[in-house]
Amino acid sequence: MNISQIVIKERKRKVREAILDMKQKEVHRIRARIPIEYTSEFYLYRVSQKQFHDELDAYITLWVQMLDDDEEWTYRIDEEVTNGIYTYWIQNKMKDYTFQRLDVKEVKEYILGGTAVMIRSENIEYEYGRLSPSFRLNGPLISSLELRYVKSYAGYREIFFESEQEYGLFVE
């Protein structure tokens, strides 16, 4: 996976295009939580690889879709809004993230483990989508990257992954 702070900065036009086109992509979202204090939330964003030029395009689309859900933006993403997202979220906020490659076997186990905990919970609340008891990833994972927010000590994880058929962003 060729995603890093340097790549994001060098490919500014490509990043801006991904932000602008985000709503044109078909993103499958599952956002759930267990309403108990200090219990993690569960976000899983998945997209078919066929919709994207490369992993940077997919990563930016999924990350900005997550921001859109978090921030509950009500405006249309046009050139002006894209400039604001790029300047504030990509240039300023993303510089506080580190990118670290992860072992794909461990990532698969981590995602499936987090999914199993949510499926077994009796108190799960869904914001988007639903988890099926037969949940699985689409094909073997090829690569994965953890985005770690250096100013947070909460221990949550953001993992971007690529399988043979899809890209995904898992946040817990």
Phi, psi and chi 1 to 4 in degrees:
 res  aa     phi    psi   chi1   chi2   chi3   chi4
   1 MET       -  131.0 -118.4  179.2 -133.2      -
   2 ASN  -108.8   61.5 -170.6   24.8      -      -
   3 ILE  -122.8  128.3  -60.0  173.9      -      -
   4 SER  -159.5  172.8   66.6      -      -      -
   5 GLN   -58.3  -40.3  -63.9  -67.3   -0.2      -
   6 ILE   -65.4  -46.9  -65.6  168.2      -      -
   7 VAL   -61.4  -43.4  169.0      -      -      -
   8 ILE   -61.7  -41.9  -70.7  169.4      -      -
   9 LYS   -69.2  -42.1 -172.6  177.6  -80.0 -172.4
  10 GLU   -69.1  -28.3  -71.8  174.6   -9.7      -
  11 ARG  -109.1   45.1  -63.9 -178.8   62.4 -165.5
  12 LYS   -54.3  -45.6  176.6 -179.3  177.6  178.6
  13 ARG   -61.1  -42.6 -168.0  179.5   97.7 -115.4
  14 LYS   -64.6  -39.7 -176.5   76.1  171.4  163.2
  15 VAL   -65.4  -44.1  169.7      -      -      -
  16 ARG   -63.1  -39.9  -70.0  174.5   38.2   75.7
  17 GLU   -62.7  -40.7  -72.8  172.6    5.5      -
  18 ALA   -63.6  -40.1      -      -      -      -
  19 ILE   -64.1  -47.5  -65.3  167.8      -      -
  20 LEU   -62.4  -36.0 -162.7   56.0      -      -
  21 ASP   -91.0    0.5  -67.5  -18.2      -      -
  22 MET   -51.5  -46.0  179.0 -159.1   65.6      -
  23 LYS   -71.1  -12.6  -67.1  -70.8 -172.8 -177.8
  24 GLN   -83.9  -10.0  -52.4  -54.7  -45.0      -
  25 LYS   -93.2  149.1  -51.6  -65.2 -176.2  179.1
  26 GLU   -92.0  103.0 -174.8  177.1  -24.1      -
  27 VAL  -107.6  125.5  177.4      -      -      -
  28 HIS   -91.7  123.5  -60.5  -81.4      -      -
  29 ARG  -120.3  138.1  -51.5  177.5  -73.8 -179.2
  30 ILE  -129.7  120.9  -60.9  172.5      -      -
  31 ARG  -129.2  119.3  -73.3  175.6   64.3  108.1
  32 ALA  -141.6  162.0      -      -      -      -
  33 ARG  -155.6  158.3   66.5 -175.6 -161.6   87.6
  34 ILE  -104.8  121.2  -59.6  169.7      -      -
  35 PRO   -76.6   58.7   29.4  -34.4      -      -
  36 ILE  -126.9  136.4  -60.0  171.0      -      -
  37 GLU   -55.7  137.7 -167.1  171.0   13.1      -
  38 TYR    67.7   16.1  -56.6  115.9      -      -
  39 THR   -94.2  138.7  -56.9      -      -      -
  40 SER   -70.5  155.9   62.5      -      -      -
  41 GLU   -94.1  165.0  -66.9 -175.1  -11.4      -
  42 PHE  -133.3  115.7  176.2   99.3      -      -
  43 TYR  -123.1  132.4  -57.2  163.7      -      -
  44 LEU  -137.5  116.4 -179.3   61.4      -      -
  45 TYR  -112.6  128.6  -66.9   81.1      -      -
  46 ARG  -133.9  144.0  -59.2  163.3   82.2  172.0
  47 VAL  -144.4  148.9  -69.0      -      -      -
  48 SER   -70.1  138.5  167.6      -      -      -
  49 GLN   -61.9  -26.1  -77.0 -172.5   -0.7      -
  50 LYS   -60.7  -20.1  -64.9  174.5 -174.3  175.4
  51 GLN   -83.9   -6.4  -61.5 -178.2   76.3      -
  52 PHE  -126.9  153.1  -61.4   94.8      -      -
  53 HIS   -76.6  -39.4  -56.7  -69.8      -      -
  54 ASP  -161.5 -179.3   57.3   24.0      -      -
  55 GLU   -68.5  -28.8   66.8  -90.7   -3.1      -
  56 LEU   -64.9  -44.2  178.7   62.8      -      -
  57 ASP   -57.5  -46.7 -174.9   13.0      -      -
  58 ALA   -66.0  -45.4      -      -      -      -
  59 TYR   -59.6  -48.8  165.8   67.5      -      -
  60 ILE   -62.2  -43.1  -65.8  -62.5      -      -
  61 THR   -59.1  -48.1  -63.0      -      -      -
  62 LEU   -67.8  -41.0  -65.5  174.2      -      -
  63 TRP   -66.9  -42.2 -157.7   72.6      -      -
  64 VAL   -71.2  -33.4  173.5      -      -      -
  65 GLN   -62.6  -40.8  179.1   64.5   61.6      -
  66 MET   -62.6  -43.4 -178.1 -175.4   68.0      -
  67 LEU   -61.5  -43.1  -74.4  174.7      -      -
  68 ASP   -58.1  -43.4 -175.1   23.5      -      -
  69 ASP   -67.4  -43.0  -68.7  -16.4      -      -
  70 ASP   -63.8  -46.1  -74.3  -13.2      -      -
  71 GLU   -86.5  -13.2  -58.4  -63.7  -39.4      -
  72 GLU    54.0   50.9  -61.6  177.2  -15.9      -
  73 TRP   -62.4  138.2  -66.6  -29.1      -      -
  74 THR  -111.3   -3.3   56.8      -      -      -
  75 TYR   -96.6  158.1   37.8   78.7      -      -
  76 ARG   -74.5  139.2 -170.7  174.1   69.5   80.6
  77 ILE   -85.2   99.1  -63.2 -179.6      -      -
  78 ASP  -111.5 -168.2   57.5   12.5      -      -
  79 GLU   -58.9  -44.0  -74.4  -71.4  -26.6      -
  80 GLU   -64.9  -45.7 -177.2  179.8  -13.5      -
  81 VAL   -66.2  -39.6  171.9      -      -      -
  82 THR   -58.9  -43.2  -63.8      -      -      -
  83 ASN   -59.2  -43.9  -74.7  -23.1      -      -
  84 GLY   -64.4  -44.3      -      -      -      -
  85 ILE   -62.4  -46.0  -67.9  170.3      -      -
  86 TYR   -61.5  -48.6 -177.4   83.9      -      -
  87 THR   -65.2  -51.0  -58.7      -      -      -
  88 TYR   -77.5  -51.9 -177.0   75.5      -      -
  89 TRP   -83.7  -42.4  -68.7  103.3      -      -
  90 ILE   -83.4  -51.4  -54.1  -62.7      -      -
  91 GLN   -72.7  -48.2  -79.1 -174.3  -33.7      -
  92 ASN   -86.1  -52.1  -64.9  -26.1      -      -
  93 LYS   -76.9  -40.0  -70.2  -68.5 -171.5 -177.9
  94 MET   -70.2  -17.7 -160.0  174.6  -82.5      -
  95 LYS   -67.6  -14.3   71.2 -179.4  176.4 -170.6
  96 ASP   -89.6   11.1  -66.0  -29.9      -      -
  97 TYR  -108.0  146.6  -79.7   78.7      -      -
  98 THR  -109.9  153.0   60.4      -      -      -
  99 PHE  -115.3  125.8  -64.0   80.7      -      -
 100 GLN  -136.5  127.4  176.7 -178.5  -23.9      -
 101 ARG   -69.0  144.6  -67.8 -168.3 -170.1  -73.5
 102 LEU  -124.5  156.5  -61.9  173.8      -      -
 103 ASP   -69.2  126.6  177.6   70.9      -      -
 104 VAL   -66.0  -31.3  -68.5      -      -      -
 105 LYS   -65.6  -44.0 -176.9  179.1  177.6 -173.2
 106 GLU   -64.5  -38.5  -70.5  175.9   22.5      -
 107 VAL   -64.6  -45.3  167.1      -      -      -
 108 LYS   -58.7  -46.9 -179.6  179.0  178.9  177.4
 109 GLU   -63.1  -38.9  -70.1  171.3    4.0      -
 110 TYR   -65.4  -46.5 -175.0   78.1      -      -
 111 ILE   -64.6  -47.3  -68.0  171.1      -      -
 112 LEU   -65.7  -34.7  -66.4  176.8      -      -
 113 GLY   -65.8  -45.0      -      -      -      -
 114 GLY   -63.2  -37.9      -      -      -      -
 115 THR   -65.1  -43.7  -56.5      -      -      -
 116 ALA   -61.6  -40.3      -      -      -      -
 117 VAL   -61.2  -44.5  167.2      -      -      -
 118 MET   -66.9  -41.1  -66.5  -54.8 -106.2      -
 119 ILE   -63.0  -39.5  -71.0  171.1      -      -
 120 ARG   -74.7  -18.0  -73.9 -168.6  -52.4  -97.8
 121 SER   -69.2  135.6  174.0      -      -      -
 122 GLU   -84.2  -19.3  -66.0  176.9    9.4      -
 123 ASN  -104.3   18.9  -61.2  -32.5      -      -
 124 ILE   -66.0  137.6 -168.6  167.2      -      -
 125 GLU  -118.9  131.4  -65.9  177.8   -8.2      -
 126 TYR  -104.3  135.9  -71.8   99.0      -      -
 127 GLU   -96.2  -42.6 -175.9  177.7   -7.0      -
 128 TYR  -140.1  145.5  -63.9  105.6      -      -
 129 GLY    64.2 -175.2      -      -      -      -
 130 ARG  -149.5  149.6  -68.3 -163.2   93.8   52.9
 131 LEU   -91.6  135.3  -74.3  168.2      -      -
 132 SER   -97.6  143.6  162.8      -      -      -
 133 PRO   -58.3  -21.2  -25.1   33.9      -      -
 134 SER   -98.4   24.0   60.7      -      -      -
 135 PHE   -54.6  138.7  174.9   84.8      -      -
 136 ARG  -152.9  164.0   64.1 -178.7  176.6   78.5
 137 LEU   -88.3  149.7  -62.8  172.7      -      -
 138 ASN   -85.7   90.6  -68.0  -30.7      -      -
 139 GLY    89.1  165.5      -      -      -      -
 140 PRO   -63.9  146.4  -10.1   18.2      -      -
 141 LEU   -74.3  138.6  -64.7 -173.2      -      -
 142 ILE   -98.9  -42.8  -63.6  169.8      -      -
 143 SER  -154.3  161.9   61.1      -      -      -
 144 SER  -153.7  155.3   60.0      -      -      -
 145 LEU  -145.3  129.0 -167.6   65.5      -      -
 146 GLU   -97.4  134.8 -178.9  171.1   14.1      -
 147 LEU  -105.1  115.5  -62.1   84.9      -      -
 148 ARG  -112.2  123.9 -172.4  160.2  -67.9 -165.2
 149 TYR   -80.7  111.9 -173.9   61.4      -      -
 150 VAL   -70.1  -17.9  -64.0      -      -      -
 151 LYS   -93.4    5.9  -66.5 -176.0  176.2 -174.9
 152 SER  -114.0  136.1  172.4      -      -      -
 153 TYR  -111.5   12.7  -59.0  102.9      -      -
 154 ALA   -73.2  -22.7      -      -      -      -
 155 GLY    87.8    6.2      -      -      -      -
 156 TYR   -72.5  159.3   72.6   90.0      -      -
 157 ARG  -126.2  143.9  -61.8 -179.7   82.1  178.6
 158 GLU  -121.2  119.3  -67.8 -176.6   27.9      -
 159 ILE  -125.3  121.9  -60.0  170.6      -      -
 160 PHE   -97.6  131.6  177.3   70.5      -      -
 161 PHE  -135.9  159.4   62.1   88.8      -      -
 162 GLU  -128.2  130.0  175.4 -176.6    6.1      -
 163 SER  -111.9 -173.6   74.9      -      -      -
 164 GLU   -66.0  -23.6  -68.6  176.9  -15.9      -
 165 GLN  -119.3  -18.3  -59.9  172.0   14.0      -
 166 GLU  -145.7  165.5   68.5 -177.2   -5.4      -
 167 TYR  -111.3  152.7  -67.5  107.6      -      -
 168 GLY  -149.5  157.0      -      -      -      -
 169 LEU  -129.0  118.5  179.5   63.9      -      -
 170 PHE  -112.3  125.5  177.8   74.2      -      -
 171 VAL  -127.3  129.3 -179.4      -      -      -
 172 GLU  -142.1      - -175.1  178.9   57.9      -
